[in-house]
Amino acid sequence: MRFVSAEQVAQLAGVSRSAVSRTFTPGASVAPTTREKVLRAAQELGYHVNDLARGVLANQSRLVGIVATRPEVGFRAHLAAALAKALIKRGSIPILINTGQTEDELLAAQKMLIGHRAEAIIILSGSPPASFFELAQRNGQPLVVIGRSEPDADHVRAGNSEASRKAATAFYESGRRRLAVIGSNTGTPAIIERESAFLSAAESLGASVVRTRR
């Protein structure tokens, strides 16, 4: 693959390579006539600035990794889509990595993102090992975990316990006395928190609960 280069634009416009660079650098000084020539040549050739090269020079890749196990499933699909949309809106470039839950798989995803100088990693699922956080800290790479708390990362958590207690109370107040809760065999912290709160609230109200997992 050979992308159109700034040198080709300069040749077609009849200007220097530096003039092309200044034209596409916000705030840089360039004569109006030169700018017009460069923009016309760039449009004709289909040229776009190499943001990857600029990011390397400025040590700002604008890449943000989204690491998830089975991101196409259920709520994670909506969450990944919303995150990607929000990141693009703020000028970042989201990279979704569909990974497994083992330590080796998570570390491989992290090393890939560090190698491409991702500015941050957002973890949607899985429980990263301590080495995951240690490597991020050594490289100054911020981590954000969704749905749980980690001592060495920022986190975003939903009100799992409160929502589960409200659900159990709503069922009980509507006259239901035999309830059921369906969990998951994955046993993630969020699932365990929701199950425990629901069971505790239902039993304290006097309802019986059947518990099953898939």
C-alpha positions in Angstrom: 0.0 0.0 0.0 1.3 3.4 -1.0 -0.4 6.4 0.4 -0.2 9.8 -1.3 2.7 11.7 0.3 3.3 15.3 1.2 6.2 15.3 -1.2 3.8 14.5 -4.1 1.5 17.3 -3.0 4.5 19.7 -2.9 5.6 18.7 -6.4 2.1 19.1 -7.9 1.5 22.5 -6.1 5.0 23.7 -7.0 5.9 24.5 -3.4 8.4 23.2 -0.9 7.7 20.2 1.4 7.7 22.4 4.4 5.0 24.6 2.9 2.8 21.6 2.7 3.5 20.8 6.3 2.7 24.3 7.4 -0.5 24.3 5.5 -1.8 21.4 7.5 -0.5 22.6 10.8 -3.0 24.7 12.8 -1.6 28.1 13.5 1.4 27.8 11.2 2.3 30.7 9.0 1.8 30.2 5.3 0.9 32.7 2.5 -2.7 32.6 1.3 -1.7 31.8 -2.3 0.6 29.0 -1.2 -2.2 27.6 1.0 -4.6 27.6 -1.9 -2.1 25.8 -4.2 -1.4 23.1 -1.5 -5.1 22.5 -0.7 -6.0 22.3 -4.4 -3.2 19.8 -5.0 -4.1 17.8 -1.9 -7.7 17.5 -3.0 -6.7 16.4 -6.5 -4.4 13.7 -5.2 -6.6 12.6 -2.3 -3.9 13.5 0.3 -4.5 13.2 4.0 -2.1 14.1 6.8 -0.3 11.2 8.4 -1.7 11.5 11.9 0.2 8.4 13.0 3.6 10.0 12.2 2.6 13.3 13.8 1.5 11.4 16.9 4.9 9.7 17.2 6.7 13.0 16.9 4.5 14.6 19.5 4.3 11.5 21.7 0.5 11.8 21.4 -1.1 8.9 19.5 -4.7 9.8 20.4 -5.3 6.0 20.5 -7.5 4.6 23.3 -7.7 0.8 23.7 -11.0 -0.8 24.6 -10.4 -4.3 25.9 -13.3 -6.7 26.2 -14.2 -10.4 26.1 -17.0 -11.0 23.6 -17.8 -7.3 23.1 -20.7 -8.3 20.7 -22.7 -9.8 23.6 -25.6 -8.1 25.4 -24.9 -4.9 27.3 -21.2 -4.8 26.4 -22.1 -4.3 22.7 -24.1 -1.1 23.6 -21.3 0.0 26.0 -18.5 -0.5 23.4 -20.5 1.4 20.8 -21.2 4.3 23.1 -17.6 4.5 24.2 -16.3 4.5 20.7 -18.8 7.3 19.7 -17.8 9.4 22.7 -14.0 8.9 22.1 -14.3 9.9 18.4 -16.3 13.0 19.4 -13.5 14.1 21.7 -10.8 13.5 19.0 -9.5 10.2 20.2 -9.2 7.0 18.1 -10.8 4.0 19.7 -9.2 0.5 19.1 -11.4 -2.4 20.1 -9.6 -5.6 21.1 -11.7 -8.8 21.5 -9.6 -10.8 24.0 -10.0 -13.7 26.3 -10.0 -13.7 30.1 -6.7 -15.5 30.8 -3.7 -13.6 32.1 -1.7 -14.3 28.9 -4.5 -13.0 26.6 -5.0 -9.8 28.6 -1.2 -9.1 28.8 -0.9 -9.7 25.0 -3.6 -7.1 24.3 -1.9 -4.6 26.7 1.5 -5.1 25.1 -0.1 -4.5 21.7 -1.6 -1.2 22.8 1.6 0.0 24.6 3.5 -0.9 21.4 1.2 1.4 19.5 1.5 4.0 22.2 -2.2 4.0 23.2 -2.8 6.9 25.5 -5.2 4.9 27.8 -6.9 1.6 28.1 -10.5 1.0 29.0 -11.3 -2.5 30.3 -14.9 -3.6 29.9 -14.6 -7.2 31.1 -12.2 -9.7 32.7 -10.1 -9.4 35.8 -6.6 -8.2 34.8 -3.7 -9.6 36.9 -1.5 -7.4 39.0 1.2 -7.4 36.3 -1.3 -5.7 34.0 -1.5 -2.7 36.3 2.2 -2.7 37.0 3.1 -2.5 33.3 0.7 0.3 32.8 2.1 2.3 35.7 5.7 1.9 34.4 4.7 3.3 31.1 2.5 6.0 32.5 -0.6 4.6 30.7 -3.9 5.4 32.4 -6.3 2.5 33.0 -10.1 2.7 33.4 -12.1 -0.4 34.5 -15.8 -0.6 34.0 -18.1 -2.2 36.6 -15.7 -2.8 39.4 -13.0 -1.1 41.5 -9.2 -1.7 41.2 -6.7 0.0 43.5 -4.4 1.0 40.7 -6.9 2.2 38.1 -9.7 4.7 37.7 -13.1 3.0 37.6 -16.7 3.5 36.6 -19.3 1.6 38.6 -23.0 1.2 38.3 -25.2 1.0 41.4 -25.5 -2.8 41.3 -26.5 -3.3 44.9 -29.0 -0.5 45.1 -30.7 -1.5 41.8 -30.9 -5.2 42.9 -32.4 -4.2 46.3 -35.0 -2.0 44.5 -35.9 -4.8 42.2 -36.4 -7.3 45.0 -38.5 -4.7 46.9 -40.6 -3.9 43.8 -41.4 -7.6 43.3 -42.3 -8.1 47.0 -44.6 -5.0 47.1 -46.4 -6.2 44.0 -47.4 -9.3 45.9 -44.7 -11.7 44.6 -43.4 -14.0 47.3 -41.5 -16.7 45.2 -38.7 -15.0 43.3 -35.9 -16.2 41.0 -32.5 -14.8 40.1 -30.6 -16.0 37.0 -26.9 -15.4 37.2 -23.9 -16.3 35.1 -21.2 -18.9 35.4 -18.6 -16.3 34.7 -18.9 -15.0 38.2 -17.7 -11.5 37.5 -17.6 -9.0 40.4 -20.7 -7.1 39.1 -22.7 -10.3 38.7 -21.8 -11.5 42.2 -22.7 -8.1 43.7 -26.1 -8.0 42.0 -26.9 -11.5 43.0 -25.9 -11.1 46.6 -27.8 -7.8 47.0 -31.0 -9.3 45.4 -30.8 -12.4 47.6 -30.2 -10.5 50.8 -33.0 -8.0 50.2 -35.5 -10.7 49.1 -34.8 -12.9 52.1 -35.0 -10.0 54.6 -38.4 -9.2 53.2 -39.6 -12.8 53.7 -39.6 -13.9 50.1 -38.2 -17.2 48.9 -35.6 -17.1 46.1 -34.7 -19.8 43.5 -31.1 -19.2 42.2 -29.7 -20.5 39.0 -26.8 -19.8 36.7 -26.1 -20.2 33.0 
